[in-house]
Amino acid sequence: MTEILLKLFIKNYEDTQNPAVHSAVGKLAGMTGIVCNCLLTIGKIIVGMLVGSMAIIADGVNNLSDAASSVMTLLGFRMAQLPADKQHPYGHARYEYISGLAVAALILLIGAELVKSSAEKIIHPEPIGISMATMAILAASIAVKLWMAGFYRTLGKRIGSQTLYATAADSRNDVIATTAVLLGCLVNYLFDLNIDGYVGLAVALFILYSGAGIARDTISPLLGQQADEETIDKITALVLSHEKVLGIHDLLVHDYGPGRRYASAHVELSADEDPLACHDIIDDIECDVLEKLNVHFVIHYDPVVQNDAEQNEMYKVVRGIIGGLDPAFSIHDFRIVRGSAQSKLVFDLAVPYQMMGHKKEIKEQIDAALCKKGKNYVTIIRFDGIA
């Protein structure tokens, strides 16, 4: 079914690196979600009102929030297509994240209202009429939501959209919520035990939990979360695949929305190489990363002196000291600045973020270890935080 919908509504749907295709797939997901969730909402609310079941109504309202989520998804993908302008030179792709945050707020509001309604149902229970037809409708709803979860996940994987992955998880959660309602109906039907208000409360709490999770997932990229390991590894491997490259460090990836990623890094090349040749190598790397990974890449050129015996020896000594302090530590941009009275060891030290508050102690330990080895140098250390 997913392939049929893609072929019917999206031209060149297999070209997922194309921003227009990315947006079209997102819009298709949004429209499909609106249609399916609206139908489920109408059906459940009508049935719930006919039989007087707050649990079924609560589950229907949950589908209404899903329809609103699909509307926000559709708007987010549409607005994310807006071109870059003077005020927004990196484009508008983060609208996709902002729309998710708006959906989360709506879900939390609906969940709070349902908690109130379900609590009243627990305090003042009313008899409900449950039939096999009612349970059949709920079972059909579960089947539809299972299909939707697979549909969203397939599209999310196809275009690499975290928004669609989250929507797939939301549909999966709806399956759990509706299953809980169905079990409540079965208990009432088989044992004449009214737990409708309690099941409605459970569904409402689940809606609140889901809304909080969506809010967290959408706020994180807006705050500048760390790029995923796969992206980091791919960029690193592509840079190191160039013959003249000696190393890479200080790799930063900035996410301005799906398809709008910018990265920068320091790339090490031999100081003996012709600067013009190094410039050409850097240009080639930047073009490769953009073409193959769709990441706008800017490189800072770090020339590395390789034929200085004293510097090579002290690099090994310092690296040994650093490794002894913590295997997670690493150094780069290492050089010796020679003076008439005393020489300086200048380098960058990468440490985990939680260790950044101990810079003074770490430097003192390094200085003490150098002194113990009889190495009379002043250390100039710049600390970098790493995950």
N, C-alpha and C positions, 0 to 999 in steps of 0.2 A: 504493500500500500504506500509506504514512504517513497519508494522509487517512482511509483505511478504519479504521485502528487508532484514530485520534483520535475519529472518529464513534462507534465501538463502545464505547470505554472512558471518554471524557471528555465530560461534559455542558457545553454552552456553551463548547466548546474554542476558539472564535474570540475570546472575551473574554480576551485575554492579559494585560490590565492587572489582572485579578482575581488576587490572591495565591493563592486556592484553585486556580485554573486553572493558574497557574505551577507550583505544587507538584504538581498532578496530571500535568502533562506531564512533569515531571522523574521522577516515579514510574514512568510508562509507559516512559520511556527506560530506567530502571534494570531493570525487569522484563524488557523485551525483550532487553536486554544479557545478563542472567543466563541466560535460556533459550538464546539463540543461542550464547553463549560456552561454556556447559556442554556443549552438543551437539558443538561443534567440539573441545573439550578431550577428551571421551570418544573421539570418532572418531579423532583424531590420535594419542593415546597408545596406543590399541589397535593401530592400524596400525604405529606406530613400534616397538612391542614385538614385533610379529609379524615385521617385516622387520629388526629390529635396527638402526634408524636413530636416532642421537642427535639429528640435526638435526630430524627430524619430532617426536620427543618434546619437544625444546626449544621447538618452535613450538607444540605442544599445551599445554605448561606456560605459555607466554606467553598463550594464550587463557584458561587458568585464572586468571592474574593479571587478565585483562580481566573475567572473571566476578566476581572479588573487587572489582574497581573498580566494577562495576555494583551490587554489594551495597552498597558504601560510598556510591555515588551515591543509591541508594534510601533508605538510612538518613539521609543528609545532608538530602535534600529533606523527609523525614518529620520529622526533629528540628528543621529550620529553621521548621516550622510552629508550633512551641511559642509560645504567646503571651508577650508581655512580662510581667515580674514585678518585684518590688521590687529584686532583685539584678541584673536584666538589663532595665533600662527601655527599651533599644533593640531588644529581641527577641532571637531566637536564630538569625537567618538565616546567621550566619557558620559554623554547623555544616556548611554546604555546602562551605566552604573547608577546614575541619578534616578532613572526610572525604576530601577530595582529597589532603591531606597524608599521611593514614594509608595511602592507596592507593599513594602514591609510595614510602613506606618499604617496603611489601610488595613492590613491583616491584623495588626495588633489592636486597632480600634474595634474591629469586628469581633475579635476574640474576647475582648473585655466585655462587650455587650452580651455575648453569648454566655459568659460566665454568670452574669447577673440573671439572665433569663432562666438558665438551667438551675441556679440556686433557688429561684422562686418555685420551680417545678418540683424540686426536692422537698421544700417546705410545705407546699400545697400540691401534692400529687393528684393527678386526674386520670381516670381510666382511659386507656387507649385501645383502639380497635386494630389488631394486626391480622393480616391475611397472608396466605401463601403468595398472592399477587404482589403484595407490598415487598415481601422478601425477594421475590423474583426481580423486581425493579432495582433493588439495592444490589443484587448479584450482577445484574446487567451493568450497573454503574461501575462496579469493581472491574469488570471486563474492559469497559471503555477506558478507564483510568490506567489500567495495565498497558493497553495499547498506546495511550498517550505518553506514558513514561518511556516506553521503548522508542517512540517516534521522536521525542525531544532529545533523548540520549544519542540516537543515530545522527540527527542533525547537528547536535553539539559536537560530536566527535568529528563529523565531516568538515565543519568550519572552525573547529577549535574555540568554541564559545563557552566560557564559564557561565554565562547567563542562561544558556539553554541547558547546561548540565544541572544548574540549580533548579530550573523549571522541571526537569526530569525527576529530580529528587522530590520536588514538591508534589508531583503527580503520584510518585511512589508512596509518599506519606498519606496522600488522600486514600489510596487503596487500604492502608492500615486503618485510617479513621473510619471509612465506610464499613470495613470488616467489623470493627468494634460495634458500630450501630446495628449491623446485621445480627451479630451475636446477641445483642440486647433484645432485639425483636424475637429471636429464637427462644430466649429464656422466657419472655412474656408469653409467647405462643404455646410453649410446651409445659411450663410450670406455673403459669398465671402469676408471675412475679414481676411487678412493675419496677424496673431499674432504669426507666427512660431518662429521668433527670440526672442520674449519676453518669450514665453513658454520655448524655449531652454535655455534662460538665467536663468529662474526660476529653471529648472531642474539642471543646472550647480551649482547654488547657494545651492540647496538642497544637491548635491553631496559634496560640500565643508563643509556644516554643518554636514553631516553624517560622513565625514572623521575626522573632529575635534572631534566629539563625540567618535568615535572608538579610536582615539589617547588618549583621556582622560581616557577612560575605561581600556586601556591596560597599560598606564603609572602608574596608581594608584596602582595596585598590585605590580608592580616592585619597587615602592617607599616604599612599606610596609604599605598598607592600613589596617585599623581596620577590624578584622574578622566580619562576619555577626552575627547579634544577635542570629539567630537560633543555630549557632555553639557554641557561648558562653553559651547560655542557656542549651544546651544539655550536654556540658562538666560539667557545674556547677551542674546540676541536677544529673548527674552520680556520681560525687564526693560526693555530700551531701547524696546520697542514702546509703552510707556505714555507719553503725550504730555508729561507734566510732568518726566519723568526726564531729568537732564542727563548722567549717567554712572554707571558701576559699577566697583568695584575690590575688591581683597581677597576675591575669590570663592574659597571653600573648600568642597569636597565630601567628606563623610565616608561611607565605604562600610561599612555594618554587615551586609552580605550582600545577595544579590539581592532587590530590592524594598524594601530598607531603607536608603535614602540620605537623608542630612541635609546641608543646605548653609547657608552663611551668607555674607553679602556686605555691603559698604558701598555704599549707593545715594545718589547726589547729587541733591538737589532745591534749588530756589532758596530762599535765606534770606528772600525777600520773601513766600513763600507762607505761608498760615495753617497753623500747626503741626497743628491738628486735621484740616485737609484733607490735609496730608502723611501723617498717620497713616492716614487712610482709603485713600490711594493705596498705601501700604506693605502694608496688609491685603489689598487687591485683588491686588497682585503675588504675595504669599505664597500666596494661595488659587489663583491661576492656575498657579503652578509646581507646586503639589501636585496639582491636578486634571489638568493636561496632561502633566506629566513624572513624576508619582509621586515627587517629591522634597520632603521636609519642609524648608521654606525659612524662614530667620530673617534679617531685614534690620536693619542699623544705619543710621539716618538721618543723612546728612551734609548739613547746610545749606551752600550755596555763596553767598558774597557776590558779586554781579554788577555792582553800581553803584559800586565803589570804584576810581577811576581809577589810583591809585598801585599797588594790588594787582594790577590787570589788567596794568599795564605790567611790573611785576616778574615776574609769572607768565610772560609772553612771553620776558623776558630769561633767566630761569632755565631755561625749557624749551629755549631755543636753546642754552644752555651744555650742558645734559644731552645733547641730541641730538648735539652735537659730540663729546662724550666717547665715547658708544656709542649707536647707534640702538636698541639693545635696552632702554635705560634709559627709564623713564617716571616722572612725578611725579603726585601727587594729594594731597588734603587740604592745599592750599596756602593760607596766610594770613599776614598781617602783624600782629605784636604790637608796637604802638607804645610806646616808652618816652621818658622825658624826655631821656635822654642819647643813646640809640641804639635803633633799631628792630630787630626780629628777623624773619627769614624762617623760618617753620616749615612743613615739608612732609615727606611720605613719599616716599622714592625706591625704586622697584622695580628690582632688578637681578637678573641670572641668579644661581642658587645658587653657581656656581663663583666669582663675584666677591665673595661675602660676606666673604671673608677680606681684602679690600682696601678696607674702608670708610674707614679713616683717609686713605689716599691719594686716594680719590675725593672726600672732603670737602675736602681741601686743594686739589685742582684746581678745585673749584667756587668756593671762597673766593678763590683767586688770580684766576680769571676775572672774578668780581664786582668785585674790587679794581681790576683792569685797566680795567674799564668805568666806574670811578669811583662804584660803588655801595657805600655805606658801611653794610652790614648785618651783623648776626651771624646765622649760619645754624644752625638747630636741625633736624637731619635724622634721621628714623627710617627705617632700611633694611628693605625687605621682599624676601625671596627669591622669585624666580619661575622657572618651568621654562624 
